[in-house]
Amino acid sequence: MQKALILNGPNLNLLGTRQPEVYGSTTLKMVEDLCLNHGKSIGLEVACFQSNHEGALIDAIHAAKGVQDGIVLNAGAYTHTSIALMDAIASVELPVVEVHLSNIHAREEFRHTSYIAHVAVGQICGFGAQGYVLALDALTAHLKDRVSE
Ligand code: DQA
């Protein structure tokens, strides 16, 4: 069975109460349960991790090498700042699908830049918690394509 890591960055532990007008009322636990259940339904073993610390996220990406088949990453604000996270993804050579609850391109200018996008397979944003389900499907399709290539 293929495996995927759902990796969430800073402030996403506050989902549900954090700016619900932007991020919705779904909690991180609900997002993770949604991913675990969707994983089961498509035959993907899903693990979840969240941290507010850049180094811990980098460690989780390193640890995923050889263990996970891919990563669904919402790096939160580190998306727009972290060359270190971008380098970590490039270093492990695992497919990463970037996800954001909000449509970062329709928001402030500084959110339009994503360092993650440089090394991700693709980006899904603006669909709230459902974006994680779409990202798992996209990752699964990508992994299938790679096998049949
Ligand atoms: C976010 C968008 C980022 O700009 C923001 O810093 C977040 C959440 C999203 O899921 O919409 O923390 O990644």
Residues whose N, C-alpha, C, O or C-beta is under 5 A from the ligand:
A	BS01	DQA	P10 G76 A77 V99 H100 L101 S102 R111
